[in-house]
Every structure is written in structure tokens, then in C-alpha cells.
Amino acid sequence: MVKIPMPKLISIDLDGTLVDSVPDLAWAVDSTLSAMHVAPAGVSRVRNWVGNGVPMLLRRALGDGDENAVHDKQVLTQARVLFDGFYGDHFATDSTVYEGVFDTLRWLESQDVKLALITNKPIGFTVPMLEALGLAPFFSWTLGGDSLASAKPDPMPLLHVANDAGFSPTQCAHIGDSTTDIKAAKNAGFSAIAVSFGYNHGRPIAESNPDRVIDHWSELEKLF
């Protein structure tokens, strides 16, 4: 296998890539549904619904998996207020950093690779989670889904950090677990690296045609 040139900048997704956050997300979703007198979804179903931001997660939860089933703005607003309250108190209770993440991030730092965290999670949850799990010091840039005018799969967040760092897209890579991440990387002209252990709505990430797929964070070093 031909190796990828060592990137100058790597942007990395959060949920399903660095952190298994579904236990806390599912707790907040089910707490929200219970408060609205809707049957709980459960961890396994929420695992297939994450990746496109909180509004879409709640649409899927309220629609029993159908993101187009609920259109009532008042209902959606109520769900968001409830979710934000529940998740704000429970965002890092049962979430765990995937094995190998810390060693790999330290290795990338030793190679003078600049790191950016780019997620579709709201920035108000992203920063506290990074701090609580000890990940914050690794990243020179942190962007949530509401940090810019557009979020992944739009290339804007990736190109924003590349431009700020002074690197061309061809000098950059993006690592994520979902089709949304792969599309964002390709739209930005970044190398697209996928992790196979994330969420991706229950579909194999290889179907999205990333440049490379890793099954464990320790495998990243072998790509370059």
C-alpha cells in the first residue's frame, strides 16, 4: 500500500472518532423523550442516529428514526431545550476516549503535525467535553457545528483551519467515522481517513470510499 505523505495539519472528528459518546447522548435523548411522553429510543438506536448535529438527532428520535416525521417547530424547540439541559449535566459521565487515542495524538505532536478538532456537535458541549476527557490541550483549533456559517459535510470548517494554519488542502488530512466526514474531506481537498469503529448510521464506512480506513488508532502511524 502506498503511504500518504505526512500531513502538516490533521483535523479530527469527535463523536465516534475520538470518543464513544453515545451512552451520554442516549441518556439525554431518552430523558428528553420521557419528559415529552414519548417512548425511549435506547442506546443501539441512538448510535445509528448521531453524526449530523443535535437538531437532526432529535428529529430522528422524535420520529422513531424518521427525520422527516416531525415538523412542528414548537415540539422541536421544546425537545432542544430539554435535551440541552439534560446533556449539559451529563455530557461526559459515561463517554470514553477510544483506546490508543492519547498515544497517537502525542505521536502526531512529536511529528510537528498541527491538530484541529472539527465536529458537528454544538461548540457549547464540545469544549467542556474535550476539557473533561483531557483532550483539549492537543488541539490548536476547535470548531463545533455552530462555530461557522456551515458545518460538515460542507468543506468550510476544514478550509477555515487550513487557511488559518497557512497550509494548502493537499497538505492536510481529516479523520472521521462517518460519510459526513468523508464528504467534508473530499469537498475540501483533504486526504480522507476513516475509523471503522464509529457510528456512520450503521453502514460500513468503506462504502464512502475514504482514502484509508483504520480499525484502531495505533494503525494511523503506519499510513504515513
N, C-alpha and C positions, 0 to 999 in steps of 0.2 A: 504494500500500500504506500502510495506517495504521501509523504508527510506535508502538513500545512505549514507554511512559513510562520515562525513565531510572531504572533500579533504584537503590535505596540500597545493596543488597547483591547480589552475584553469587557463587553457588557454582559451581565448575567441576570437572568430572571430570578424571582424569589420563590413563590409558591410552587411546589412540585419540582423545583430545581435545586435550590439550596436547602429548603426547609419543607418537611412534611407538615403542612399547616392545616390539613383537613380536619383533624379532631376538634380543633378550636372553632374552625369555620362551621362545621356541622353542628356543634353545640349552640352557636349563636343563631344559625338558621333555624334549628328546631325550637329554640327558645322563642324566636320571633313567630314561627308558625303557631306554636302553642298559645302565645299571647293573642293571636288573631283567630284562635279557634279552628285552626287547620291542622290536619294530621301531620305528624313529624315525617321528615324525609329519611333520616338515617345517614350514617357515615358513608356507606357504599354508594348511595345515590349522589350525595353532595360531591363526592370525589370525582364524579363524571360531569359535574356542572360548573366547576371552578375554571378560571383561566381568562375570563373575558370581563372582569371587573365585578364589583358588588351589584350594580343595578341589574346586570344580566343574571347573576347568581340568584337574586331574589325573584326575578321574573320566572326563572325555571322552577324555583322552589314553590312559588305560589301557583304555578300552572301544572304542578305534578310532572315536571320535566319539559313541558311545552312552553317555550319562552314567548310565544305569541298568544297565549291563552288569556292573559290578564292585561287590560288596557286602562283600567280605572286609575287615574293619576292620584286620587286621594288614597286608594288602597296601597299603591306603590310607595307613596310618600310615607304613609304610616309604617309600612314594612321597613323602609330605610331608617327611619328614626329609631324604631325598636332594635333593629339589627345593630346600628351604630352603638347604641347603649350597651347591649349585651356583649358585643365583640370588643368594645373598648375596655371592658373589665376582664376579658378572657382571651386575649389575642396570643398569649404566649404561655398558657397554662399547660397544655398538652402537646404543643407543637415542638418538633425536634429537628435539629440540624442533621442532614444526612451524613452517614459515615464517610470520612475522607475529605469532607469539605474544608476543614480548618488546615489540614496538612497541605492540600492543593492550593489554597489561597496564599498560604505562606510561601510555597514554592514559586507561585506566579510573582509574588512580590520580590523574591530573590532574583528573578529573571528581569526585573525592572519593567514588568508589564503593568500598565495603568488599569485600574478596575473601576467599573461603573455598575451600579445596581439599577436595573430598569424593569419595573413591574407595572402591572395594571391595577394593583392594589392601591387604594387611596393613600396618599402620602402621610396622612394623619395616623394611619395604622402602620405604615411601612417603617418609618424611623423608629418608633418605640419598639417594634419587633426586632429590628436589627440590633438595637441597643440592649434589649433584654437577653438576646441569644448570643451576644458577644461578636456579632458580625460587622457592626458599624465601622470599626477602625480600618477595615480593609478597603473601603470604597471612597474614592475621591469625588464621585458624583452619585447622587441618589435621586431617582425620578420615580414618582408614582404615576398612576393612571390619570390623575388630575393635575399634574405639575405643568403640563404644556397644553396647547390647544388640541392636540391629537395624541392618541395612545397607540400602542401596538395593536394591530399589525401595520399601522402607518409607520413609515420609517423616521418620522420626525424626532422621537426621543433618541434613537441611535445616532442619527446625523447630528443632533444637538451636541451630544457629548464628544463625538469625533471632531466636530468643528472647534469646540471649546478646548480640546486637547491639542489641536493642531495636526491631526492625522487624517490621511485620506481613508475612505471606506475600505480600500484594498489592504490597508494595514491593520484592520480591525476584525474582530470576531464577536459573535453573540452566542451565548449558551442558554438554552431553554428546554422546556419539556413539552411544548405544545405546538400545534400547527400555527397558532398566532405568533409564536416566537420565530419559527422558521420563515414565515411570510415576512415578518418585520426585518429579519436579517437579509433576506434576498432583496426585498424592496430597497434596503439601504445600501446594498452592495458589500455587506459584511460576509465573511465566512459564517456558515450556519452549522453550529454544533448542537446536537440534541442529546439529552439524557433519556434513557429508556424507562426509567423508574418513576416518572412523573404521572401526570393525570391525563391530559390530552383527550378528555371526553371518552375514555375507554378504548381508543383506537391506537394501534401501534404507531409510534412516531416515525418509523421508517417510511410509512406511506406518504409523509410530507416531503420526502426527498431532501433531507438535510445533507450537508457535505460529509458529516461524520456523525456516528452515534456512539456514545459510551454507556456502559452498563454500570459503571462505578466511577466515582470521582478520581480514584487513583489512576484511571486509564488516560486521563487528559494529557499527562506529561508525554505519553507515547505518541501523541498526534503530531508533535512539533519536532 
